[in-house]
């Protein structure tokens, strides 16, 4: 019994260290599930994530006789199978013998050829929010899991839910620090962070590593001070929000929009070739020019000056300066007229 107590203490200690040592959720969950493997020694163990849009469960960690790629397209509907019931009812389930459980789903067994005999499914819940379900299937050394193992896995699921909650809080904090509170678009802090990263390594991120060609479009509202002086700052804020909303409708989902100053915005477009970039840039510029001088709010027509430049990602600072210079040249002509 003393040996079990020591191993249990070590299990909780290791999981506690994982949660407090990093904010990288994937790394933490992989570590927790490895601890689950070592402690329970099941034939098969997995972690399913809850899709908040559909309430379906899908596998993010899957260890056993087959690979995650063999089941990553499987989705369990709300209430489907033991895991689906655990998520929907926010309740842990212990099924010593699945052959006697009518609610058991054979969807995964049918895909993998695996035979589930005994299963524990525990939802990961923190402050009433369900993040997913941990499952262990078929103990290697015994016919069935025990009640003690059922209780221990529930505690591990509670630890895992805390990791999810901490990661979500960190992501929300990070997003808030990178978001302009008035318009909801990315702010100067995010823009500066991007400049530093692209200057040192180009556009080499996992999603768009091949998109090395960059277009910078700078926009600055004309006579914005006059709007504030004439209509008041609340109306000025409405104009900024309306401008940001309009600019966002002119770009693609993968393009980036920033508010970098009081009434200045920057759009970044990326493409895999100069030709494709030119086409994307011309389309965006066409929509921006078509909306220039139109009423973006109920009463006020909004005019803005535009500058643009295109090149390679690592040239971003030079491209910004070129686009900025072009924008101010355009603004001076408007003021002179």
C-alpha positions as CSV (number, residue, x, y, z in Angstrom):
1,X,0.0,0.0,0.0
2,X,2.9,2.3,0.8
3,X,4.3,1.8,-2.7
4,X,1.0,2.8,-4.2
5,X,0.8,5.9,-2.0
6,X,4.3,6.9,-3.1
7,X,3.5,6.4,-6.8
8,X,0.3,8.3,-6.5
9,X,2.1,11.2,-4.7
10,X,4.7,11.2,-7.5
11,X,1.9,11.2,-10.2
12,X,0.2,14.3,-8.7
13,X,3.6,16.0,-8.2
14,X,4.7,15.4,-11.8
15,X,1.4,16.7,-13.1
16,X,1.5,19.7,-10.8
17,X,5.0,20.6,-12.2
18,X,3.7,20.2,-15.8
19,X,0.9,22.7,-15.2
20,X,3.1,25.3,-13.4
21,X,6.2,25.1,-15.6
22,X,4.7,26.1,-19.0
23,X,1.7,27.8,-20.7
24,X,2.1,25.6,-23.8
25,X,-1.1,23.6,-23.7
26,X,-0.1,20.9,-26.1
27,X,3.1,20.2,-24.3
28,X,1.3,20.1,-20.9
29,X,-1.4,17.7,-22.2
30,X,1.1,15.4,-23.8
31,X,3.0,15.3,-20.5
32,X,-0.1,14.6,-18.5
33,X,-1.2,11.8,-20.8
34,X,2.2,10.2,-20.6
35,X,1.8,10.2,-16.8
36,X,-1.6,8.5,-17.3
37,X,0.1,5.9,-19.4
38,X,2.8,5.2,-16.9
39,X,0.5,5.0,-13.9
40,X,-2.6,3.2,-15.3
41,X,-0.8,1.1,-18.0
42,X,-3.9,0.9,-20.2
43,X,-3.9,-0.7,-23.7
44,X,-5.3,2.6,-25.1
45,X,-5.6,6.1,-23.7
46,X,-6.8,9.3,-25.3
47,X,-7.8,12.9,-24.9
48,X,-10.8,14.4,-26.7
49,X,-11.4,18.1,-27.1
50,X,-14.8,19.6,-27.1
51,X,-15.7,21.7,-30.2
52,X,-17.5,24.7,-28.7
53,X,-19.3,25.4,-32.0
54,X,-20.8,22.0,-32.5
55,X,-20.5,20.4,-29.1
56,X,-18.8,17.4,-30.8
57,X,-15.8,15.6,-29.4
58,X,-12.7,15.0,-31.5
59,X,-9.3,13.3,-30.7
60,X,-6.2,15.5,-30.0
61,X,-4.2,12.8,-28.3
62,X,-4.6,9.1,-29.2
63,X,-2.3,6.4,-28.0
64,X,-2.8,2.7,-28.6
65,X,-2.7,0.2,-31.4
66,X,-3.3,2.8,-34.1
67,X,-2.1,6.4,-34.8
68,X,-4.0,9.7,-34.2
69,X,-4.1,10.1,-38.0
70,X,-6.3,7.1,-38.2
71,X,-9.0,8.6,-36.1
72,X,-8.6,12.4,-36.3
73,X,-11.6,12.7,-38.5
74,X,-13.9,10.9,-36.1
75,X,-16.3,13.1,-34.3
76,X,-18.6,12.0,-31.5
77,X,-22.0,13.8,-31.3
78,X,-23.3,15.3,-28.0
79,X,-24.1,12.3,-25.8
80,X,-22.7,9.7,-28.2
81,X,-21.0,6.9,-26.5
82,X,-19.4,7.0,-23.1
83,X,-17.2,10.0,-23.9
84,X,-20.1,11.9,-25.4
85,X,-22.2,11.2,-22.3
86,X,-19.4,12.3,-20.0
87,X,-19.1,15.7,-21.8
88,X,-22.8,16.3,-22.2
89,X,-23.7,15.4,-18.7
90,X,-20.5,16.7,-17.1
91,X,-20.2,13.4,-15.3
92,X,-17.4,10.8,-15.1
93,X,-18.3,7.3,-16.3
94,X,-16.8,4.0,-15.2
95,X,-17.8,1.0,-17.3
96,X,-16.1,-2.2,-16.1
97,X,-17.6,-4.3,-18.9
98,X,-18.7,-2.6,-22.1
99,X,-20.5,-5.7,-23.3
100,X,-23.1,-4.9,-20.7
101,X,-23.4,-1.2,-21.5
102,X,-26.0,-0.4,-24.2
103,X,-24.8,3.3,-24.6
104,X,-21.3,2.3,-25.6
105,X,-20.4,3.4,-29.1
106,X,-18.5,1.1,-31.4
107,X,-17.5,3.9,-33.8
108,X,-13.8,3.9,-32.8
109,X,-13.6,0.1,-32.4
110,X,-15.0,-0.3,-35.9
111,X,-12.4,2.0,-37.4
112,X,-9.4,0.6,-35.6
113,X,-10.3,-3.1,-35.2
114,X,-9.7,-2.6,-31.4
115,X,-12.0,-4.2,-28.8
116,X,-12.9,-2.0,-25.9
117,X,-13.6,-4.1,-22.8
118,X,-13.3,-1.7,-19.9
119,X,-13.3,2.0,-20.0
120,X,-13.1,5.1,-17.8
121,X,-14.2,8.5,-19.3
122,X,-13.8,11.6,-17.3
123,X,-14.8,15.2,-18.4
124,X,-12.3,18.0,-17.9
125,X,-14.3,20.8,-16.3
126,X,-13.2,24.1,-14.8
127,X,-15.6,26.7,-13.4
128,X,-18.5,24.9,-15.2
129,X,-16.8,24.9,-18.6
130,X,-16.2,21.5,-20.3
131,X,-13.0,21.4,-22.2
132,X,-13.0,17.7,-23.2
133,X,-12.7,14.2,-22.0
134,X,-9.9,11.9,-20.9
135,X,-10.4,8.1,-21.6
136,X,-8.4,5.0,-20.6
137,X,-9.3,1.7,-22.1
138,X,-8.5,-1.9,-21.1
139,X,-6.0,-2.3,-18.2
140,X,-3.1,-4.5,-19.4
141,X,-2.5,-6.3,-16.1
142,X,-6.2,-6.8,-15.0
143,X,-9.5,-7.6,-16.5
144,X,-11.1,-4.4,-15.4
145,X,-10.2,-1.0,-14.0
146,X,-10.8,-0.4,-10.3
147,X,-12.9,2.1,-8.4
148,X,-9.7,3.6,-7.0
149,X,-8.4,4.2,-10.6
150,X,-11.7,5.8,-11.5
151,X,-11.3,8.3,-8.6
152,X,-7.6,9.0,-9.5
153,X,-8.4,9.7,-13.1
154,X,-11.1,12.2,-12.1
155,X,-8.4,14.1,-10.1
156,X,-6.1,14.1,-13.2
157,X,-8.9,15.4,-15.3
158,X,-9.4,18.3,-12.8
159,X,-5.7,19.1,-13.2
160,X,-6.0,19.0,-17.0
161,X,-9.0,21.3,-17.0
162,X,-6.9,23.8,-15.0
163,X,-4.3,23.7,-17.7
164,X,-7.0,24.4,-20.3
165,X,-8.3,27.3,-18.3
166,X,-4.9,28.8,-17.7
167,X,-4.0,28.5,-21.4
168,X,-7.3,30.2,-22.4
169,X,-6.7,33.0,-19.9
170,X,-3.2,33.5,-21.3
171,X,-4.4,33.5,-24.9
172,X,-7.1,36.1,-24.0
173,X,-4.7,38.3,-22.2
174,X,-2.2,38.1,-25.1
175,X,-5.0,38.8,-27.6
176,X,-6.1,41.8,-25.5
177,X,-2.6,43.2,-25.5
178,X,-2.4,42.9,-29.3
179,X,-5.9,44.4,-30.0
180,X,-6.9,48.0,-30.3
181,X,-9.6,48.5,-27.8
182,X,-11.5,51.1,-29.8
183,X,-11.7,49.4,-33.2
184,X,-11.1,45.7,-32.4
185,X,-8.3,45.4,-35.1
186,X,-4.7,44.6,-34.2
187,X,-2.7,47.4,-32.6
188,X,0.7,49.0,-32.8
189,X,2.2,46.5,-30.3
190,X,1.2,43.6,-32.5
191,X,2.5,45.4,-35.6
192,X,5.9,46.1,-34.0
193,X,6.2,42.5,-32.9
194,X,5.5,41.4,-36.4
195,X,8.1,43.8,-37.9
196,X,10.8,42.5,-35.6
197,X,10.0,38.8,-36.4
198,X,9.8,39.3,-40.1
199,X,13.0,41.4,-40.3
200,X,15.0,38.7,-38.6
201,X,13.5,35.6,-40.2
202,X,11.2,36.7,-43.1
203,X,7.7,35.4,-43.2
204,X,8.7,31.9,-42.1
205,X,5.8,30.7,-40.0
206,X,4.2,27.3,-40.2
207,X,1.0,28.4,-42.0
208,X,2.5,30.7,-44.6
209,X,6.2,29.9,-44.9
210,X,6.0,30.0,-48.8
211,X,4.4,33.5,-48.8
212,X,7.5,35.7,-49.1
213,X,6.1,38.6,-51.1
214,X,4.6,41.5,-49.1
215,X,2.5,44.5,-49.8
216,X,2.1,47.4,-47.3
217,X,-0.9,49.7,-47.6
218,X,-0.9,52.8,-45.4
219,X,-4.1,54.7,-44.8
220,X,-4.6,58.0,-43.0
221,X,-7.9,59.8,-42.5
222,X,-8.0,63.3,-43.8
223,X,-9.1,66.2,-41.6
224,X,-9.9,63.9,-38.7
225,X,-9.1,66.7,-36.2
226,X,-11.8,68.8,-37.9
227,X,-14.3,65.9,-37.3
228,X,-13.4,65.8,-33.6
229,X,-13.6,69.6,-33.3
230,X,-16.9,69.9,-35.2
231,X,-18.8,66.8,-34.0
232,X,-17.0,65.8,-30.8
233,X,-14.7,62.9,-29.8
234,X,-17.5,60.4,-29.4
235,X,-18.4,60.9,-33.1
236,X,-14.7,60.8,-33.9
237,X,-14.5,57.4,-32.2
238,X,-17.5,56.3,-34.3
239,X,-15.7,57.3,-37.5
240,X,-12.6,55.4,-36.5
241,X,-14.7,52.3,-35.8
242,X,-16.5,52.7,-39.1
243,X,-13.3,53.1,-41.0
244,X,-11.7,50.0,-39.4
245,X,-14.9,48.0,-40.3
246,X,-14.8,49.2,-43.9
247,X,-11.1,48.5,-44.3
248,X,-11.6,45.0,-43.0
249,X,-14.3,44.3,-45.6
250,X,-11.7,45.2,-48.4
251,X,-9.2,42.5,-47.4
252,X,-9.1,38.7,-47.4
253,X,-9.3,36.6,-44.2
254,X,-5.5,36.0,-44.3
255,X,-4.6,39.7,-44.7
256,X,-3.7,41.8,-41.7
257,X,-5.2,45.1,-40.6
258,X,-3.7,47.3,-37.9
259,X,-4.5,50.6,-36.3
260,X,-1.0,52.0,-35.8
261,X,-1.8,55.6,-34.7
262,X,-4.7,57.9,-33.9
263,X,-6.2,57.9,-37.4
264,X,-3.6,55.8,-39.2
265,X,-4.1,52.2,-40.4
266,X,-1.8,49.7,-42.1
267,X,-2.8,46.7,-44.2
268,X,-0.4,43.8,-44.9
269,X,-0.9,41.4,-47.8
270,X,1.2,38.3,-48.4
271,X,1.5,36.1,-51.5
272,X,3.6,33.4,-53.0
273,X,4.6,35.3,-56.1
274,X,5.0,38.9,-57.2
275,X,2.2,38.4,-59.8
276,X,-0.3,37.1,-57.3
277,X,0.6,39.9,-54.9
278,X,0.0,42.5,-57.5
279,X,-3.4,41.1,-58.3
280,X,-4.3,41.0,-54.6
281,X,-3.0,44.5,-54.0
282,X,-4.8,46.0,-57.0
283,X,-8.1,44.4,-55.9
284,X,-7.8,45.8,-52.3
285,X,-6.7,49.2,-53.6
286,X,-9.6,49.3,-56.0
287,X,-12.1,48.7,-53.2
288,X,-10.4,51.2,-50.9
289,X,-10.4,53.9,-53.6
290,X,-14.1,53.1,-54.4
291,X,-15.0,53.8,-50.8
292,X,-13.0,56.9,-50.4
293,X,-15.1,60.0,-49.7
294,X,-18.3,58.0,-49.0
295,X,-20.3,58.1,-45.8
296,X,-19.0,55.4,-43.5
297,X,-21.2,56.7,-40.7
298,X,-24.8,58.0,-41.0
299,X,-23.8,61.7,-41.4
300,X,-20.1,61.9,-42.1
301,X,-18.3,61.2,-45.4
302,X,-14.8,59.9,-44.6
303,X,-11.8,60.7,-46.8
304,X,-8.4,59.1,-46.5
305,X,-5.0,59.2,-48.1
306,X,-3.4,56.0,-49.4
307,X,0.2,54.9,-49.9
308,X,1.5,51.5,-50.8
309,X,4.7,49.5,-51.6
310,X,5.5,45.9,-52.3
311,X,8.6,43.7,-52.0
312,X,9.9,40.9,-49.8
313,X,8.9,40.2,-46.2
314,X,12.3,41.0,-44.8
315,X,12.2,44.4,-46.4
316,X,9.1,45.3,-44.4
317,X,10.6,48.4,-42.7
318,X,11.7,49.9,-46.0
319,X,8.3,49.1,-47.5
320,X,6.6,50.9,-44.7
321,X,8.7,54.0,-45.2
322,X,8.0,54.0,-48.9
323,X,4.3,53.6,-48.4
324,X,4.3,56.2,-45.7
325,X,6.1,58.7,-47.9
326,X,3.6,58.1,-50.7
327,X,0.7,58.5,-48.4
328,X,1.9,61.8,-47.0
329,X,2.7,63.1,-50.6
330,X,-0.9,62.3,-51.5
331,X,-2.2,64.0,-48.3
332,X,-0.2,67.2,-49.1
333,X,-1.7,67.4,-52.5
334,X,-5.2,67.1,-51.1
335,X,-4.5,69.8,-48.5
336,X,-3.0,72.1,-51.1
337,X,-6.1,71.8,-53.3
